[in-house]
């Protein structure tokens, strides 16, 4: 979830042609950074195992 305060403080810095896709991308990157800081990540082997189910 994107919090209001960071969103409002950065809106002026964003391009005028901003789309919802851009906002979703920003939210996903923020979540990934938080997950990484909290050691909630997967190893390369764990990732390969998970992705192998989809990439058959």
C-alpha positions, 0 to 999 in steps of 0.5 A, spaced: 500 500 500 502 506 498 501 511 504 498 518 503 504 522 505 510 519 501 505 520 495 503 527 496 510 529 497 513 526 491 507 527 486 510 534 484 516 530 482 513 526 477 511 527 470 505 530 468 503 524 464 503 519 469 499 513 469 496 508 474 501 503 471 507 508 473 504 508 480 503 500 481 510 500 479 512 505 484 508 501 489 511 494 487 518 497 488 517 500 494 514 493 497 520 490 494 525 494 498 521 493 504 522 486 503 529 486 502 530 490 508 526 485 512 530 479 509 524 477 506 527 474 500 528 468 496 535 465 494 536 464 487 535 456 487 528 457 491 526 462 486 528 457 480 524 452 484 518 457 484 518 459 477 519 452 474 512 451 476 510 457 471 515 456 466 514 449 463 
